[in-house]
């Protein structure tokens, strides 16, 4: 047998093996890519749900209702606002002044 015949017999076997290996690697990468795409879609859906929930939780009407029900906060009166330079000595708060 000549060397050329051996090369022509081995070459298709080597090429077929290499092609099979490359095809298998491509399939694994495609499966990985599909998994990543599913994770991206899932994350985007989660973000959409979180944004909708945040919009509901921070609705001004809802916050005003919760304030009225639990906190009883009122707007600050202008007379309660002072400049920092006017506070020369520490303010002493008595226990009777606390709520």
VMD Tcl script that builds the backbone (N, CA, C; Angstrom):
set m [mol new atoms 297]
animate dup $m
set s [atomselect $m all]
$s set {name element resname resid chain x y z} {
  {N N UNK 1 A 0.837 -1.186 0.000}
  {CA C UNK 1 A 0.000 0.000 0.000}
  {C C UNK 1 A 0.879 1.246 0.000}
  {N N UNK 2 A 0.457 2.148 -0.741}
  {CA C UNK 2 A 1.259 3.356 -0.819}
  {C C UNK 2 A 0.828 4.334 0.272}
  {N N UNK 3 A 1.671 5.270 0.541}
  {CA C UNK 3 A 1.392 6.278 1.571}
  {C C UNK 3 A 0.204 7.134 1.174}
  {N N UNK 4 A 0.039 7.417 -0.069}
  {CA C UNK 4 A -1.079 8.234 -0.534}
  {C C UNK 4 A -2.403 7.545 -0.256}
  {N N UNK 5 A -2.468 6.243 -0.432}
  {CA C UNK 5 A -3.705 5.492 -0.162}
  {C C UNK 5 A -4.028 5.512 1.324}
  {N N UNK 6 A -3.045 5.377 2.163}
  {CA C UNK 6 A -3.256 5.418 3.619}
  {C C UNK 6 A -3.744 6.803 4.025}
  {N N UNK 7 A -3.175 7.848 3.446}
  {CA C UNK 7 A -3.598 9.208 3.761}
  {C C UNK 7 A -5.042 9.415 3.325}
  {N N UNK 8 A -5.393 8.939 2.116}
  {CA C UNK 8 A -6.763 9.112 1.622}
  {C C UNK 8 A -7.766 8.272 2.405}
  {N N UNK 9 A -7.361 7.231 3.054}
  {CA C UNK 9 A -8.261 6.435 3.905}
  {C C UNK 9 A -8.378 7.081 5.288}
  {N N UNK 10 A -7.269 7.558 5.855}
  {CA C UNK 10 A -7.269 8.140 7.204}
  {C C UNK 10 A -7.869 9.545 7.219}
  {N N UNK 11 A -7.690 10.296 6.153}
  {CA C UNK 11 A -8.169 11.670 6.108}
  {C C UNK 11 A -9.681 11.769 6.317}
  {N N UNK 12 A -10.510 10.975 5.614}
  {CA C UNK 12 A -11.958 11.062 5.886}
  {C C UNK 12 A -12.328 10.626 7.306}
  {N N UNK 13 A -11.596 9.670 7.855}
  {CA C UNK 13 A -11.878 9.219 9.226}
  {C C UNK 13 A -11.555 10.346 10.204}
  {N N UNK 14 A -10.425 11.003 10.033}
  {CA C UNK 14 A -10.041 12.115 10.911}
  {C C UNK 14 A -11.012 13.277 10.747}
  {N N UNK 15 A -11.356 13.592 9.502}
  {CA C UNK 15 A -12.289 14.697 9.250}
  {C C UNK 15 A -13.672 14.392 9.827}
  {N N UNK 16 A -14.140 13.162 9.685}
  {CA C UNK 16 A -15.436 12.768 10.238}
  {C C UNK 16 A -15.452 12.863 11.756}
  {N N UNK 17 A -14.358 12.418 12.376}
  {CA C UNK 17 A -14.249 12.494 13.836}
  {C C UNK 17 A -14.219 13.950 14.295}
  {N N UNK 18 A -13.463 14.788 13.603}
  {CA C UNK 18 A -13.395 16.208 13.956}
  {C C UNK 18 A -14.757 16.874 13.767}
  {N N UNK 19 A -15.434 16.544 12.662}
  {CA C UNK 19 A -16.751 17.113 12.403}
  {C C UNK 19 A -17.750 16.692 13.475}
  {N N UNK 20 A -17.709 15.429 13.890}
  {CA C UNK 20 A -18.597 14.956 14.948}
  {C C UNK 20 A -18.325 15.700 16.250}
  {N N UNK 21 A -17.061 15.875 16.572}
  {CA C UNK 21 A -16.690 16.568 17.809}
  {C C UNK 21 A -17.161 18.025 17.770}
  {N N UNK 22 A -16.958 18.706 16.656}
  {CA C UNK 22 A -17.385 20.106 16.526}
  {C C UNK 22 A -18.903 20.210 16.621}
  {N N UNK 23 A -19.605 19.284 15.951}
  {CA C UNK 23 A -21.071 19.296 15.989}
  {C C UNK 23 A -21.567 19.105 17.425}
  {N N UNK 24 A -20.955 18.199 18.146}
  {CA C UNK 24 A -21.346 17.948 19.534}
  {C C UNK 24 A -21.106 19.184 20.405}
  {N N UNK 25 A -19.967 19.850 20.212}
  {CA C UNK 25 A -19.667 21.067 20.976}
  {C C UNK 25 A -20.662 22.183 20.651}
  {N N UNK 26 A -21.021 22.326 19.377}
  {CA C UNK 26 A -21.987 23.347 18.971}
  {C C UNK 26 A -23.346 23.072 19.615}
  {N N UNK 27 A -23.761 21.813 19.657}
  {CA C UNK 27 A -25.039 21.469 20.294}
  {C C UNK 27 A -25.021 21.809 21.779}
  {N N UNK 28 A -23.911 21.534 22.444}
  {CA C UNK 28 A -23.811 21.883 23.866}
  {C C UNK 28 A -23.884 23.390 24.070}
  {N N UNK 29 A -23.216 24.142 23.206}
  {CA C UNK 29 A -23.251 25.601 23.320}
  {C C UNK 29 A -24.644 26.151 23.021}
  {N N UNK 30 A -25.352 25.565 22.057}
  {CA C UNK 30 A -26.714 26.002 21.756}
  {C C UNK 30 A -27.651 25.742 22.937}
  {N N UNK 31 A -27.491 24.588 23.595}
  {CA C UNK 31 A -28.298 24.292 24.786}
  {C C UNK 31 A -27.997 25.290 25.899}
  {N N UNK 32 A -26.717 25.622 26.064}
  {CA C UNK 32 A -26.337 26.598 27.078}
  {C C UNK 32 A -26.922 27.972 26.751}
  {N N UNK 33 A -26.874 28.358 25.482}
  {CA C UNK 33 A -27.430 29.632 25.044}
  {C C UNK 33 A -28.940 29.677 25.267}
  {N N UNK 34 A -29.619 28.580 24.972}
  {CA C UNK 34 A -31.068 28.506 25.204}
  {C C UNK 34 A -31.372 28.667 26.692}
  {N N UNK 35 A -30.590 28.035 27.545}
  {CA C UNK 35 A -30.781 28.190 28.987}
  {C C UNK 35 A -30.575 29.626 29.436}
  {N N UNK 36 A -29.560 30.273 28.911}
  {CA C UNK 36 A -29.289 31.673 29.261}
  {C C UNK 36 A -30.434 32.565 28.795}
  {N N UNK 37 A -30.945 32.300 27.573}
  {CA C UNK 37 A -32.072 33.093 27.074}
  {C C UNK 37 A -33.302 32.927 27.952}
  {N N UNK 38 A -33.549 31.700 28.420}
  {CA C UNK 38 A -34.690 31.470 29.327}
  {C C UNK 38 A -34.501 32.235 30.637}
  {N N UNK 39 A -33.280 32.247 31.142}
  {CA C UNK 39 A -33.003 32.986 32.374}
  {C C UNK 39 A -33.213 34.486 32.169}
  {N N UNK 40 A -32.808 34.998 31.004}
  {CA C UNK 40 A -32.986 36.426 30.711}
  {C C UNK 40 A -34.468 36.766 30.675}
  {N N UNK 41 A -35.256 35.939 29.986}
  {CA C UNK 41 A -36.707 36.182 29.903}
  {C C UNK 41 A -37.323 36.120 31.298}
  {N N UNK 42 A -36.921 35.144 32.089}
  {CA C UNK 42 A -37.443 35.013 33.446}
  {C C UNK 42 A -37.077 36.227 34.297}
  {N N UNK 43 A -35.846 36.690 34.171}
  {CA C UNK 43 A -35.409 37.860 34.933}
  {C C UNK 43 A -36.174 39.108 34.508}
  {N N UNK 44 A -36.375 39.283 33.196}
  {CA C UNK 44 A -37.126 40.444 32.716}
  {C C UNK 44 A -38.569 40.411 33.209}
  {N N UNK 45 A -39.171 39.224 33.234}
  {CA C UNK 45 A -40.533 39.107 33.771}
  {C C UNK 45 A -40.552 39.449 35.258}
  {N N UNK 46 A -39.538 38.988 35.986}
  {CA C UNK 46 A -39.439 39.315 37.405}
  {C C UNK 46 A -39.278 40.805 37.637}
  {N N UNK 47 A -38.496 41.453 36.789}
  {CA C UNK 47 A -38.319 42.899 36.898}
  {C C UNK 47 A -39.642 43.614 36.638}
  {N N UNK 48 A -40.382 43.144 35.637}
  {CA C UNK 48 A -41.679 43.763 35.331}
  {C C UNK 48 A -42.632 43.623 36.513}
  {N N UNK 49 A -42.649 42.450 37.129}
  {CA C UNK 49 A -43.515 42.234 38.287}
  {C C UNK 49 A -43.075 43.132 39.442}
  {N N UNK 50 A -41.771 43.218 39.662}
  {CA C UNK 50 A -41.263 44.068 40.753}
  {C C UNK 50 A -41.588 45.535 40.517}
  {N N UNK 51 A -41.476 45.988 39.266}
  {CA C UNK 51 A -41.812 47.383 38.965}
  {C C UNK 51 A -43.295 47.655 39.182}
  {N N UNK 52 A -44.142 46.698 38.792}
  {CA C UNK 52 A -45.581 46.875 39.004}
  {C C UNK 52 A -45.899 46.902 40.501}
  {N N UNK 53 A -45.258 46.025 41.252}
  {CA C UNK 53 A -45.486 45.993 42.697}
  {C C UNK 53 A -44.975 47.277 43.349}
  {N N UNK 54 A -43.812 47.761 42.903}
  {CA C UNK 54 A -43.258 49.005 43.442}
  {C C UNK 54 A -44.211 50.171 43.149}
  {N N UNK 55 A -44.768 50.186 41.940}
  {CA C UNK 55 A -45.725 51.238 41.591}
  {C C UNK 55 A -46.941 51.209 42.497}
  {N N UNK 56 A -47.401 50.010 42.812}
  {CA C UNK 56 A -48.552 49.894 43.716}
  {C C UNK 56 A -48.181 50.326 45.136}
  {N N UNK 57 A -47.031 49.842 45.621}
  {CA C UNK 57 A -46.639 50.128 47.000}
  {C C UNK 57 A -46.327 51.607 47.227}
  {N N UNK 58 A -45.888 52.316 46.203}
  {CA C UNK 58 A -45.514 53.721 46.378}
  {C C UNK 58 A -46.561 54.687 45.831}
  {N N UNK 59 A -47.749 54.187 45.580}
  {CA C UNK 59 A -48.814 55.070 45.089}
  {C C UNK 59 A -49.120 56.122 46.156}
  {N N UNK 60 A -49.154 57.404 45.791}
  {CA C UNK 60 A -49.366 58.466 46.776}
  {C C UNK 60 A -50.659 58.296 47.580}
  {N N UNK 61 A -51.722 57.852 46.919}
  {CA C UNK 61 A -52.992 57.674 47.646}
  {C C UNK 61 A -52.851 56.595 48.714}
  {N N UNK 62 A -52.179 55.499 48.365}
  {CA C UNK 62 A -51.993 54.407 49.316}
  {C C UNK 62 A -51.107 54.854 50.484}
  {N N UNK 63 A -50.028 55.577 50.179}
  {CA C UNK 63 A -49.137 56.048 51.236}
  {C C UNK 63 A -49.849 57.038 52.161}
  {N N UNK 64 A -50.678 57.903 51.591}
  {CA C UNK 64 A -51.426 58.855 52.415}
  {C C UNK 64 A -52.391 58.117 53.336}
  {N N UNK 65 A -53.026 57.086 52.809}
  {CA C UNK 65 A -53.958 56.295 53.623}
  {C C UNK 65 A -53.230 55.567 54.754}
  {N N UNK 66 A -52.072 54.977 54.452}
  {CA C UNK 66 A -51.292 54.289 55.490}
  {C C UNK 66 A -50.778 55.275 56.535}
  {N N UNK 67 A -50.369 56.465 56.107}
  {CA C UNK 67 A -49.930 57.493 57.046}
  {C C UNK 67 A -51.067 57.863 57.981}
  {N N UNK 68 A -52.222 58.071 57.411}
  {CA C UNK 68 A -53.385 58.464 58.210}
  {C C UNK 68 A -53.752 57.374 59.217}
  {N N UNK 69 A -53.617 56.126 58.774}
  {CA C UNK 69 A -54.016 54.994 59.615}
  {C C UNK 69 A -52.990 54.684 60.707}
  {N N UNK 70 A -51.687 54.754 60.376}
  {CA C UNK 70 A -50.662 54.269 61.316}
  {C C UNK 70 A -49.760 55.351 61.907}
  {N N UNK 71 A -49.384 56.341 61.126}
  {CA C UNK 71 A -48.359 57.279 61.577}
  {C C UNK 71 A -48.891 58.613 62.064}
  {N N UNK 72 A -49.961 59.071 61.489}
  {CA C UNK 72 A -50.562 60.362 61.851}
  {C C UNK 72 A -49.568 61.511 61.664}
  {N N UNK 73 A -48.796 61.473 60.575}
  {CA C UNK 73 A -47.838 62.544 60.295}
  {C C UNK 73 A -48.558 63.732 59.682}
  {N N UNK 74 A -48.093 64.903 60.002}
  {CA C UNK 74 A -48.653 66.145 59.464}
  {C C UNK 74 A -47.521 66.920 58.807}
  {N N UNK 75 A -47.828 67.801 57.888}
  {CA C UNK 75 A -46.771 68.634 57.299}
  {C C UNK 75 A -46.119 69.509 58.371}
  {N N UNK 76 A -44.849 69.765 58.207}
  {CA C UNK 76 A -44.107 70.591 59.161}
  {C C UNK 76 A -44.557 72.041 59.050}
  {N N UNK 77 A -44.809 72.631 60.211}
  {CA C UNK 77 A -45.203 74.041 60.232}
  {C C UNK 77 A -43.973 74.904 59.985}
  {N N UNK 78 A -44.127 75.986 59.250}
  {CA C UNK 78 A -42.970 76.856 58.981}
  {C C UNK 78 A -42.318 77.386 60.255}
  {N N UNK 79 A -43.080 77.543 61.319}
  {CA C UNK 79 A -42.495 78.059 62.561}
  {C C UNK 79 A -41.549 77.045 63.206}
  {N N UNK 80 A -41.631 75.782 62.826}
  {CA C UNK 80 A -40.764 74.737 63.400}
  {C C UNK 80 A -39.412 74.661 62.683}
  {N N UNK 81 A -39.289 75.322 61.557}
  {CA C UNK 81 A -38.061 75.282 60.772}
  {C C UNK 81 A -37.185 76.459 61.178}
  {N N UNK 82 A -35.957 76.165 61.589}
  {CA C UNK 82 A -35.010 77.208 61.983}
  {C C UNK 82 A -33.702 76.995 61.240}
  {N N UNK 83 A -32.933 78.060 61.161}
  {CA C UNK 83 A -31.625 77.952 60.540}
  {C C UNK 83 A -30.650 77.358 61.537}
  {N N UNK 84 A -29.657 76.654 61.015}
  {CA C UNK 84 A -28.675 76.002 61.868}
  {C C UNK 84 A -27.894 77.013 62.704}
  {N N UNK 85 A -27.692 78.198 62.200}
  {CA C UNK 85 A -26.924 79.211 62.936}
  {C C UNK 85 A -27.668 79.693 64.179}
  {N N UNK 86 A -28.980 79.529 64.201}
  {CA C UNK 86 A -29.752 79.954 65.372}
  {C C UNK 86 A -29.650 78.943 66.511}
  {N N UNK 87 A -29.141 77.763 66.239}
  {CA C UNK 87 A -29.008 76.743 67.284}
  {C C UNK 87 A -27.615 76.819 67.890}
  {N N UNK 88 A -27.431 77.777 68.795}
  {CA C UNK 88 A -26.111 77.969 69.392}
  {C C UNK 88 A -25.886 77.030 70.569}
  {N N UNK 89 A -26.917 76.679 71.253}
  {CA C UNK 89 A -26.766 75.762 72.372}
  {C C UNK 89 A -27.617 74.525 72.105}
  {N N UNK 90 A -27.199 73.410 72.669}
  {CA C UNK 90 A -27.943 72.173 72.424}
  {C C UNK 90 A -29.374 72.265 72.950}
  {N N UNK 91 A -30.267 71.634 72.274}
  {CA C UNK 91 A -31.662 71.606 72.694}
  {C C UNK 91 A -31.835 70.459 73.675}
  {N N UNK 92 A -32.407 70.772 74.810}
  {CA C UNK 92 A -32.643 69.748 75.828}
  {C C UNK 92 A -34.112 69.364 75.739}
  {N N UNK 93 A -34.335 68.095 75.511}
  {CA C UNK 93 A -35.705 67.610 75.401}
  {C C UNK 93 A -36.060 66.923 76.707}
  {N N UNK 94 A -37.153 67.357 77.287}
  {CA C UNK 94 A -37.614 66.773 78.542}
  {C C UNK 94 A -38.416 65.516 78.228}
  {N N UNK 95 A -38.465 64.621 79.192}
  {CA C UNK 95 A -39.194 63.378 78.991}
  {C C UNK 95 A -40.675 63.644 78.766}
  {N N UNK 96 A -41.206 64.716 79.348}
  {CA C UNK 96 A -42.631 65.047 79.178}
  {C C UNK 96 A -42.915 65.544 77.775}
  {N N UNK 97 A -41.885 66.040 77.038}
  {CA C UNK 97 A -42.062 66.538 75.673}
  {C C UNK 97 A -42.147 65.417 74.654}
  {N N UNK 98 A -41.632 64.251 75.003}
  {CA C UNK 98 A -41.648 63.122 74.083}
  {C C UNK 98 A -43.025 62.512 74.018}
  {N N UNK 99 A -43.355 61.953 72.894}
  {CA C UNK 99 A -44.650 61.263 72.738}
  {C C UNK 99 A -44.567 59.848 73.204}
}
mol reanalyze $m
mol bondsrecalc $m
mol representation Tube
mol addrep $m
